[in-house]
Amino acid sequence: MDKRIIAKTAIVLLWVANTCWTYECTNSSATCKHKVAAADSVESILKQLKQRASEIQSYQGQVRYLFKQPLLESQSLRKGVLYYQKFGKKSKLRMNFDTLKQDDEEEQKYAEHFMFDGVWLTRIDYQIKAVESRQLAEPNEPVDAFELASRSLPIIGFSKVEDLKKQFEIKLIPPAEAGSSPLVHLNLKVKPDSKYKDDYTSINFWIDRKLVLPAKVVAVTTEADVYEIHLLKPKVNEKMDEKVFEVEIPKGFTTERIPLKKAVKQEN
């Protein structure tokens, strides 16, 4: 897989993961203390999401990730599990892909894992038996997954409302059918002078009104590629085994570590 696609995949997943940390229930079946109020304005919805964000300490759930390339008439579907946890002022995130369905082919086992510890983004590819670790921050200046993602993408519920309005035309999309919808739909259209103009044309969010969680995200790139992510069966602020964030390199795997300066040079 092209390293640019790898990096984009990791950043999109970090971004989507961070949009979902707005849930205040102790588990997926509990009764929520907060719900998205009547969708009377874009600003009120964004403020509600941001208000919930600081309360989340951990998150885990299933992810369904569809990458479409319409110009090539190709698409790939991956399924996996997402983990996130705060450790004081630090945080860690892990995304384990386990299956792959390419176009009309049968779904197959395809293990590819990503882990970010605030300094290093590590990718383990079990097909080619290779591990790549790319340094993204200084050891004494680790960054949160949210901060990393926000460098490349707008974070619904985290970015300042004023900044979002500056970069996008934001619309609240009414439900197709009359009556109260369980989902709130926001559309972000990139403005001509936006700092995201070279990357995306539009981004859509469907937020579960009851859970106060994004249920689906669709991002369309300037190359007409589409990232479609579904977040399923979330568990928030539940006890998590810290070993899930440990990187174990299997025997026989090749390893590559790309320091921060070298990584920056390659990207330029």
C-alpha positions as CSV (number, residue, x, y, z in Angstrom):
1,M,0.0,0.0,0.0
2,D,1.3,3.5,-0.9
3,K,2.7,5.2,2.2
4,R,0.6,8.3,1.5
5,I,-2.5,6.2,1.7
6,I,-1.2,4.6,4.9
7,A,-0.7,8.0,6.5
8,K,-4.1,9.3,5.3
9,T,-5.8,6.2,6.6
10,A,-4.2,6.6,10.0
11,I,-5.1,10.3,10.2
12,V,-8.7,9.8,9.1
13,L,-9.1,7.1,11.8
14,L,-7.5,9.3,14.5
15,W,-9.8,12.1,13.4
16,V,-13.0,10.0,13.4
17,A,-12.0,8.4,16.8
18,N,-11.8,11.8,18.3
19,T,-15.1,13.0,17.1
20,C,-16.8,10.2,19.0
21,W,-15.4,11.0,22.4
22,T,-18.5,13.0,23.4
23,Y,-20.4,10.3,25.3
24,E,-21.1,10.4,29.0
25,C,-22.6,7.0,29.6
26,T,-20.6,4.4,31.6
27,N,-21.4,1.7,29.1
28,S,-23.1,1.2,25.8
29,S,-26.4,0.0,27.3
30,A,-26.7,2.6,30.0
31,T,-29.1,5.5,30.0
32,C,-27.3,8.7,28.9
33,K,-27.2,11.7,31.1
34,H,-27.2,14.0,28.0
35,K,-28.7,13.9,24.6
36,V,-28.4,16.2,21.6
37,A,-31.0,18.8,22.2
38,A,-33.4,20.0,19.5
39,A,-31.3,20.7,16.4
40,D,-32.2,24.3,16.1
41,S,-28.8,25.6,14.9
42,V,-25.4,24.4,13.8
43,E,-23.6,26.3,16.5
44,S,-25.7,24.8,19.3
45,I,-25.0,21.3,18.1
46,L,-21.2,22.0,17.9
47,K,-21.2,23.4,21.4
48,Q,-23.0,20.4,22.8
49,L,-20.5,18.0,21.3
50,K,-17.5,20.1,22.5
51,Q,-19.0,20.2,26.0
52,R,-19.0,16.4,26.2
53,A,-15.5,15.9,24.9
54,S,-13.6,16.6,28.0
55,E,-15.4,14.0,30.0
56,I,-14.1,11.0,28.1
57,Q,-11.3,8.9,29.5
58,S,-11.5,5.8,27.4
59,Y,-13.3,4.5,24.3
60,Q,-13.5,1.2,22.4
61,G,-15.7,0.0,19.7
62,Q,-16.0,-1.6,16.3
63,V,-15.2,0.3,13.1
64,R,-16.4,-0.4,9.5
65,Y,-14.2,1.5,7.1
66,L,-15.0,1.8,3.4
67,F,-12.6,3.5,1.0
68,K,-14.0,4.2,-2.4
69,Q,-12.1,5.3,-5.6
70,P,-14.9,6.0,-8.1
71,L,-12.5,7.0,-10.9
72,L,-10.9,3.6,-10.7
73,E,-14.2,1.9,-10.0
74,S,-12.7,0.3,-7.0
75,Q,-13.4,0.0,-3.3
76,S,-12.2,-1.7,-0.2
77,L,-14.0,-2.5,3.0
78,R,-12.1,-3.1,6.2
79,K,-13.5,-4.0,9.6
80,G,-11.7,-3.6,12.9
81,V,-11.6,-2.4,16.5
82,L,-10.6,1.0,17.9
83,Y,-9.2,1.6,21.3
84,Y,-8.3,4.9,23.1
85,Q,-7.4,5.8,26.6
86,K,-6.0,8.8,28.5
87,F,-3.2,8.4,30.9
88,G,-3.1,11.6,32.9
89,K,-2.0,14.3,30.3
90,K,-1.0,11.6,27.8
91,S,-3.1,9.3,25.6
92,K,-2.8,6.3,23.4
93,L,-4.8,5.1,20.5
94,R,-4.9,1.7,18.6
95,M,-6.7,0.6,15.5
96,N,-6.7,-3.1,14.6
97,F,-8.0,-4.0,11.1
98,D,-8.7,-7.8,10.8
99,T,-10.5,-8.3,7.5
100,L,-10.5,-6.9,4.0
101,K,-13.1,-7.1,1.2
102,Q,-11.8,-5.8,-2.1
103,D,-14.5,-4.9,-4.7
104,D,-16.6,-8.0,-5.3
105,E,-14.2,-10.5,-3.9
106,E,-14.9,-12.6,-0.8
107,E,-14.0,-11.1,2.6
108,Q,-10.7,-12.4,3.8
109,K,-8.5,-12.2,6.9
110,Y,-6.2,-9.2,6.5
111,A,-4.4,-8.0,9.7
112,E,-3.0,-4.5,9.7
113,H,-2.6,-2.6,13.0
114,F,-1.9,1.0,13.8
115,M,-0.9,2.4,17.2
116,F,-0.1,6.0,18.3
117,D,1.5,6.7,21.7
118,G,1.8,10.4,21.5
119,V,5.3,10.3,19.9
120,W,5.4,7.3,17.5
121,L,2.8,6.1,14.9
122,T,3.5,2.4,14.4
123,R,2.0,0.3,11.6
124,I,2.2,-3.5,11.7
125,D,1.5,-5.3,8.4
126,Y,1.0,-9.0,9.0
127,Q,0.8,-9.7,5.2
128,I,4.3,-8.6,4.3
129,K,5.6,-9.1,7.9
130,A,6.8,-5.6,8.3
131,V,6.7,-2.9,11.0
132,E,7.1,0.8,10.3
133,S,7.4,3.3,13.2
134,R,7.2,7.0,12.2
135,Q,8.0,9.6,14.8
136,L,5.5,12.5,14.9
137,A,6.6,14.4,18.0
138,E,9.5,15.0,20.3
139,P,9.7,12.5,23.3
140,N,9.4,15.3,25.8
141,E,6.5,16.9,23.9
142,P,4.0,14.1,23.2
143,V,0.8,15.1,21.5
144,D,-2.7,13.7,22.0
145,A,-4.4,11.8,19.1
146,F,-6.9,14.7,18.9
147,E,-4.1,17.3,18.5
148,L,-2.4,15.2,15.8
149,A,-5.6,14.7,13.8
150,S,-6.6,18.4,14.1
151,R,-3.4,19.3,12.2
152,S,-4.8,17.8,9.0
153,L,-8.6,17.7,9.5
154,P,-11.4,19.7,11.2
155,I,-12.7,18.0,14.3
156,I,-16.4,18.3,14.8
157,G,-17.1,19.1,18.4
158,F,-13.4,20.0,19.1
159,S,-12.5,22.7,16.6
160,K,-13.6,26.2,17.5
161,V,-17.0,27.1,16.0
162,E,-15.5,30.3,14.6
163,D,-12.7,28.5,12.9
164,L,-15.1,25.9,11.4
165,K,-17.3,28.7,10.0
166,K,-14.2,30.3,8.5
167,Q,-13.1,27.2,6.7
168,F,-16.5,25.7,5.8
169,E,-20.0,26.4,4.8
170,I,-21.9,24.4,7.5
171,K,-25.4,23.3,7.0
172,L,-27.9,21.3,9.1
173,I,-29.5,18.9,6.7
174,P,-33.2,18.2,7.6
175,P,-34.3,14.5,7.7
176,A,-35.7,13.1,4.5
177,E,-39.0,12.2,6.2
178,A,-41.0,14.5,8.5
179,G,-40.8,13.9,12.2
180,S,-37.9,13.6,14.7
181,S,-35.0,11.7,13.3
182,P,-32.6,9.7,15.5
183,L,-29.7,11.2,13.6
184,V,-28.5,14.8,13.2
185,H,-26.9,15.4,9.8
186,L,-24.3,18.1,9.4
187,N,-22.7,19.0,6.0
188,L,-19.4,20.8,5.8
189,K,-18.5,22.3,2.4
190,V,-15.0,23.5,1.9
191,K,-14.7,27.2,1.1
192,P,-12.5,28.4,-1.8
193,D,-9.9,30.0,0.5
194,S,-10.0,27.2,3.2
195,K,-6.8,25.6,4.4
196,Y,-8.4,22.3,3.6
197,K,-9.2,23.2,-0.1
198,D,-6.5,21.0,-1.5
199,D,-7.6,17.9,0.5
200,Y,-11.4,17.8,0.8
201,T,-14.5,19.1,-1.0
202,S,-17.0,18.1,1.6
203,I,-17.4,16.2,4.9
204,N,-20.7,14.8,6.3
205,F,-21.5,13.7,9.9
206,W,-24.5,11.8,11.1
207,I,-24.7,12.1,14.9
208,D,-26.8,9.8,17.0
209,R,-29.1,12.1,18.9
210,K,-29.5,9.8,21.9
211,L,-25.9,8.6,22.3
212,V,-24.3,11.9,21.3
213,L,-22.0,10.0,19.1
214,P,-21.2,10.2,15.4
215,A,-22.8,7.1,13.8
216,K,-21.3,7.7,10.3
217,V,-18.8,10.0,8.7
218,V,-18.2,10.5,4.9
219,A,-15.3,12.6,3.7
220,V,-14.8,13.3,-0.1
221,T,-11.3,14.3,-1.2
222,T,-10.4,16.6,-4.1
223,E,-9.4,13.5,-6.0
224,A,-13.0,12.2,-5.7
225,D,-11.9,9.4,-3.3
226,V,-14.4,8.8,-0.5
227,Y,-13.8,7.7,3.1
228,E,-16.9,6.3,4.8
229,I,-16.6,5.3,8.4
230,H,-19.2,3.7,10.6
231,L,-18.7,3.5,14.4
232,L,-20.5,0.6,16.0
233,K,-21.1,-0.8,19.5
234,P,-19.2,1.8,21.5
235,K,-18.0,1.3,25.1
236,V,-17.0,4.4,26.9
237,N,-15.2,4.9,30.1
238,E,-15.1,1.2,30.8
239,K,-12.0,-0.5,32.3
240,M,-9.5,-1.4,29.7
241,D,-6.5,-3.7,29.8
242,E,-3.5,-1.4,29.2
243,K,-1.7,-4.2,27.4
244,V,-3.8,-3.6,24.4
245,F,-1.5,-0.6,23.7
246,E,1.7,-2.6,23.8
247,V,3.4,-3.2,20.5
248,E,4.6,-6.8,20.2
249,I,6.7,-7.4,17.1
250,P,6.4,-11.1,15.9
251,K,9.6,-13.0,15.1
252,G,10.8,-12.7,11.5
253,F,9.2,-9.3,10.9
254,T,11.4,-6.5,9.4
255,T,11.4,-3.2,11.3
256,E,11.9,0.4,10.2
257,R,12.1,3.5,12.4
258,I,11.8,6.9,10.8
259,P,12.9,9.7,13.1
260,L,11.1,13.0,13.2
261,K,13.5,15.0,11.0
262,K,13.8,12.2,8.4
263,A,10.0,11.8,8.3
264,V,9.5,15.6,7.7
265,K,12.2,15.5,5.0
266,Q,10.4,12.6,3.2
267,E,7.1,14.4,3.3
268,N,8.6,17.5,1.7
